[in-house]
């Protein structure tokens, strides 16, 4: 297995009963995450970012299910390659929190309000290690120091409601990294934090990635976060990957009109007109995508071809993939 994580033909479906086909919320996603790599997933709310990464953890909410043919392969620390989609729950629990960890959105609601910080950190250690109570306490204290929490001895005894959002986010990072995972999924780790704390959290994650040799999947709608933390990025739109490339190419050789719109909405903030650029229209509802390109109704370059047939995700340059008829191979565009 060449990569740490390989996702192939991933689809996530919402059943509608026996008489109707399921609604595909995510469809045809292929991703490769390398060892010690920062990989970004960016897109609007509802585009499928979070549920894609929840499927890696085996944490899809009922009644969502993986579609037929979906594959998520992971290389464990011992060299074994496992198909996560076919693992029994008991085996998946051994990987979750140990080799694959996740920082969830909204740390204020992700932590248990009835348990102390030390109890919540030790819970992860208790499940995956054979450390004594004293050793777990020492490990929890050391990890809080690594994530730059002041007064760590006191913070261990506090409850989540005693801490600010930035402090809670550091605690979430500490819990996620306490077992030195090979893959860390960070779902909007700077949401609801002020700008100063956001910068501190992103700097901290970059430092910890280097010291822990951990691969990171960064889920965000913020291209600034992507630019600061990631090496490669996949742009999601309406449940599909519409563009995938290195961060440099995404920013300087943008191919898909949707990606261009996202970038323009950021750069327009500093423009002479002082007017925020917005992409016209709204994201189509799952189950009503139609037969053509899912971005067609919002695209300035839309043609009749775009409304008739859906473009495939094709390689337009080495390592640069795009799902758009503007960049389709000539033989496909002519059909």
N, C-alpha and C positions, 0 to 999 in steps of 0.2 A: 504494500500500500504506500503510494508516493506521498500522500498528505496526512495530516493529523486527523482531519475530518473531511469526508466526502459525501455530499448530498446529491442525489440523483433523482430526477423526475418527481420531486416532492409535490404532492397535492394535499390540501387539507379541505375536508368536505363537511358541510352541514346537512345532515339528513332531513328530508321533508316528508317522511312516511314512505309506505310501500308503493304508492301509486305514482309518485313523482321522483325524478332523479335528484340526487343531492346537489346542493349549491356548492360550487368550488370557490372557496375563499382565497386559496392559494393554488397556483397551477404551474406545473412544469419547471420548478425551480432546481437549478444545478449550481452548487457552490463548492469550492475547494478552499479549505483553511489550512495553511502551512504551519509548521512548528515555529513557535516564537514570533508569530505574525499578528499585527493589529489589522483586523478586517472590519470595515465599516458597512453598515446597512442603513440606508437613508431613504426617506420617503414621507409622504403625508400621513396623518393619522388615518388608520383603517386600511392601509395598503397591504397589510399582511406581515409586517416586520416582526412584531412581537410573537405572534402565534407560530411563525416559522421557527423562531428560536426556542419557543416553549416545546415544540415537537422534538427538538434535540434532547431536551431534558426529560421527555416523556411526561410532560405536564399539560397536555391539551385539556381544556375544560370540556366537560360533558355538555352537549352531545357531539362535539367535534371529533372527527376521525381522520386517519390518514387514508389517502386514496390508494387504490390498487397500483402496485408497481413502485411505490415510494421507497426509497432506500436512503438510510443514514448510517454510514460506516465510520467507526471511530477506532483509532489505534491507541491501545492502552499502554501504560507505562512498562508493562512486562513484554511488550511487543505483539501481544495478541490483537487481532482485528475482530471487532464485534459489529454485528448488524443490530443497531439500537431498536429498530422497528419490530424485531422479532424476539427481543429479550423478555423473559418473564419478569414480573414486577420485583421479585426478590433479587435478581441479578442487576436490574436497573438501579435499585436503591443503593447497591454497592458502588456504582459509578457516580451517581448523582450526589454532589456534595464532597466527593473525594477527588475524582479525576475531571469532572465537569461541574463547575459551580456557576451560580447566576446571581447578579445583583439586580433586584427587582425594582420596578418603578415605585415611587412614593415610599421612601423609607419610614415615614411616619405611620403608615398602615401595614408595612411588611413585617415589622417586629411585633412580638407578643407583648401587649401592654401589661400583662400580669406577671411577667418574669423579669428578673434582673438581667443586665447585660452579660454578666459572667455566666449565668445559667444558659443563656441562648448561645453563647460561643462554645461552652463546654458540651452542649447537646450534640453539636456537629462532631466534636472530638470523641465523645463517648460512643457514637455510632460507628465510627470508622477507625478507631485506634484502641489500644489496650493500655493507655496511660492511666496512672493513678489520679486520684482527685487532686493531690498537690501538684502533680505534673501538668494536669489540664489547666489549673489555675495559673501556673507559671507561664504556660504557653499562651493563654489568653492575655495575660499582662504584657508579654513580649510583643504580641501582635498589635495591641492597642498602641504601644510605643512606636511600632513600625509605621502605623498609619497617622502618626503625629497627633494623637489625642493628648491634650494636657491633663494632668492629674489622673493618670490611668488607674491608679489604685482606687480612687474614689469613684470614677466612672464605672468600674466593674460592678459596684454595688448599687448603682442607680437604676431606675426604671426608664424605659424609652421616653415617657412624657417629661422627664427631667432635662432632656437634651434638645438642642436646636436641630434644625434640618441638616445643616452641614455636619454636625457631630454624628447624627444618626446615619448619614451616608457613609461616614468613615467606619462606623461600627458594622454596617452592612458589608463594606469591603473587607473588613477584618474577618468576618464570618465566612465570606466567600473564599478567602485566601488561606485560612487557618490550616487546611490540609494540603496546601501546595498543589492545586489542581493543574492539569495540563491545558485545560481550556476554561476560560472565564467569559461568561456572557454578561454584558453590561447593558441593561435595558433602560435607556434614557437616564443615565446616572446623574445628570445635572438638572433634571426637571425640578422646578419649584425652588431652586437655589438662586441667590442673588449672584451678580456677575463676579464679584470678588471670590466668593466661595466656589463658584463653578471653576474658575481658573485653578484654584488650589486643589480641587478634586481631580481635575484632568492631569495636572502636574504629578500628583500623587500616584495616579494609575500608571502613568508613563514610567515613573521611577520603580514602582513595584513590579511592573512587567519585566523590566530588565533584571531585577534581583531574583525574581522567582522563575524566570524562563517560561513564562506562561503565554499562550496564545490568547488573544482577546477578540471577541466579536462585539463591536460597539454599535448598538441600535440607537438611532437618533433621527430627528428631523432637522437638526442644526448642522449646516455645512461647515460652520466654523469649527465645531467639535471634530468633524471628519478631517479637516485640514490640519488640525493640531495634533491628532492622535493616530491617524491610520496610514497604512501603506497602500492598501487596496480597498476598493469600495464597490458595492453593488447598489444600484438605484432601483427601488421597488415602485411600481405603480399598478394599482388595481389587481393585486395578487400575483403579479409577474415581475421578473427582473427585466427591465427595459434597457439598462446599460451597466456594463461591468468593466472596470479597468483600474489601473494604478491611480492614486490620488492626483498625480501630476497630469495625467491625460484627462481625467474627469474635469479638472479645472482649466486646463490650457488647450485641450483638443476635444472639447465637448461635441458629442455626436447626436444624441437624442434630443428632440425639441423639448421634452419634459425636463431633462437635466438642465438644458439651457435656460428654461424658465425659472427653475429653482435658483440657479446662479444669478440670474438677472434680478430676482427679487431681493437678493442679498446686496449685490453691488449697487442697486438703485438707491439704497439708503444714503450713500455718499455722493450721489450724482448732483449735477447742477440744478435739476428741477426740484430736488428735495421731495420727490413724490415716490411712494413705494410702488414698485411694479407688482402686479398680480396676474396670475394665470387665469384666463377667462374660464367661465363655466365651473362645473363641479365634477367630482369623481363619480363615475357610473356605479350604480348599486350592484353588488354581487348577484349573479343570476340574470342580469340584464345587460351583459357586456356586448351582445350582438356578435356578428360574424367577422367584423373587421378589426382594425386596430382599436384598442381600448382608449387611446388618447385622441382619437380622431376628432371628436366634437370640440376639443379644446386647443387643437393644433393649428397654427397659422400656415402650415405647409400641407394641410390635408388635401388629398385628391380623391377622385372616385375609387381608385385602387385601394386606398386606405380604408374605405367604408365597406368594400366588398370582401376583402380577405385579410386575415391576420398575418403580419410579418413574423418570420422566425427570428430567434436570437442568433445572429451570425457574427463571425469574426471579421471585423473591418480593418484591423491592424493586429500585429502580434500581441496577443493578450488583451485586446480591446474588443468587447462584444457589444452589439447594439441591436435592438429590436425595432427597426424602422425601415420603411420602403425607400427612404432617401438614401440609405446605405446598403440596400440589398444587392447581392450579386446581379450583374446585368441579365443573366439568363433567367433568374427568378423574377426580376422586375418586368421583364418583357412578356412573361406568361399571362 
